[in-house]
Structures are given as C-alpha cells and as structure tokens.
C-alpha cells in the first residue's frame, strides 16, 4: 500500500457504514474498506465517506470520530 499512499492525496468511498438505504454495511468487504480507509487516514490523507441513511440514529453514527476518521456525508439514493 506504500506506493498507493504516496500517489494519492485522499480517498472518497461510498457505503462505509450503510448501504442504500439504512442497511448496515456488515459484509466482509465493508470491514475491509473501513480498515483501508483507516490506514489512509493514519497516513494523514483525507478520507471522505458517503453513506445512505434516513434514520436519525444511523445518520448520527456516521461520525468523523469513527475508527477510519472519515469526513461523513449522509444522503439518500434517488434514481427516479
């Protein structure tokens, strides 16, 4: 990952915590994404996260104090 870290200023990821919409992201790839985001953040890089939630508790849980310290943005998916 060292070469990758040297090449990027930051990272934007969708669905770190919630899949569309309000479905907890508990698949193995979700945990892997959060772990990778934490490594990138620990290297001093910006991590932006977009999650899809409408329930207040879910929105509140998408926090910059999460282990990956992502800058959160919570929205809805609207394909219509």
Residue pairs with C-beta under 8 A, 6 or more apart in sequence:
1 36
1 39
5 39
5 40
5 43
5 45
8 40
8 45
9 45
9 46
10 40
10 45
10 46
10 47
10 48
11 37
11 40
11 45
11 46
11 47
11 48
12 47
12 48
12 49
12 50
13 33
13 37
13 47
13 48
13 49
13 50
13 70
14 49
14 50
14 51
14 52
15 25
15 30
15 33
15 50
15 51
15 52
16 25
16 30
16 33
16 34
16 37
16 49
16 51
16 62
16 66
16 68
16 70
17 24
17 25
17 30
17 34
17 49
17 51
17 53
17 58
17 61
17 62
17 66
18 24
18 25
18 51
18 52
18 53
18 58
18 62
18 74
19 25
19 52
20 52
20 76
20 77
21 52
21 53
21 54
21 76
21 77
22 52
22 53
22 54
22 55
22 58
25 51
34 66
34 67
34 68
35 68
37 47
37 49
37 68
37 70
38 67
38 68
38 69
40 47
41 47
41 68
41 69
41 70
46 71
47 68
47 69
47 70
47 71
48 70
48 71
48 73
49 62
49 68
49 70
49 71
49 72
49 73
50 73
50 74
50 75
51 58
51 62
51 72
51 73
51 74
51 75
52 74
52 75
52 76
52 77
53 59
53 62
53 74
53 76
54 76
58 74
59 74
62 72
62 74
63 72
64 70
64 71
64 72
66 72
